Amino acid sequence: MLKEISAKELEAACRKCTHIIVTDTKALARVLDDKNLEYDILSDTEADIFSTVNVTELSKKLAEQNCDICTMQEKNETLESYYIRLTGGINHE
């Protein structure tokens, strides 16, 4: 049985973002705060950024903070892919 979620929770789950893995999200937060960018820290090394990111500038600013970018990936989940993921994928019975 699927858990009931609000429209706000659904919008957040399907929101386009850049998922980033860094060596220090505290440094990342300082840099993103300076730029007034919206983000969500997920762990000590992972975050989602909900604004357009200039990768070169972000990389330079993080390097000044002794923080490395390990990976960056754009996430853009559709309502359909979100539902499929919730139900266990295409092969779920």
N, C-alpha and C positions, 0 to 999 in steps of 0.2 A: 504494500500500500504506500502511495506517495504522500509525503508530508505536504500539508497545505502551506503556501507561502503568499506573502502580500505582493501587490503590484510593485512596490518599492524594492523588495527583495529580488523579484524577478528582473526588474530593470538593472539592478546592480550586478546580478549574475550574468547578464547578457551584454554588459557594457564593454565597449572597445577600450583596450588599454595596451600598454607596453609592459610586459612582465620582464623584470630585470633581476639577475642574480649578481650580487656584489660581495666583496669581502667584508663590508661594514655598512649596515643599513643606517647606523647613526650618522655616519658621514654623508650618506646619500640623502637622508632627511634634511641635514643642514643645507646642502646644496639645493635641494628642491624647494625648501622654505625660502631661501634667498631669491629664487626665481618665481615664487608664488605659484608653484605648480601643485595640482591636486594629486595625491598619492595615497596608498594604503600600504603600510609595512606589514608583511605577512610573517616574517621571522627575522633572525639575526642576519640573514643573507638574502632574503627575497622580498620584493615589493612589486606592486602594480602602480604604474604611473598613468593617470587619466587625462593627460595633456599631451600635445605634440611636443616631442623632444628633439632638440638639436643634439645629435649623438656626439659630434666632435666637441662641442662646447661642454656637454655633460662629462665626457671622458676627461677633458683637461681639468675641469673643476674637481672631479673626484681624485685625479692623480695628485693635485695639490693637497688633498686631504689624506693621502696615502691609502686610497681605496681603489681597488681594481674592479673593473666590470668583467664578470666571468661569462655571462650570456645576456642577450636581450632578444625578446621575441614578441611580436605583435599578437595579441589575442583579440579575436572578434567572434564571439560565440553567438550563433543565431538561436532563436527560440526553438527551432526544430532540433538543432544539435544539443541544446541544453536538455530538452526532453528525452532524447535518445540516451544521453549520458546518465540521466537520472534513472531511467528504466533498465540500465545495465547494458546498453548497446544494442546493435542490430540483432545479434544472435541470442539475446536474452529471451527465455521462455517463461 
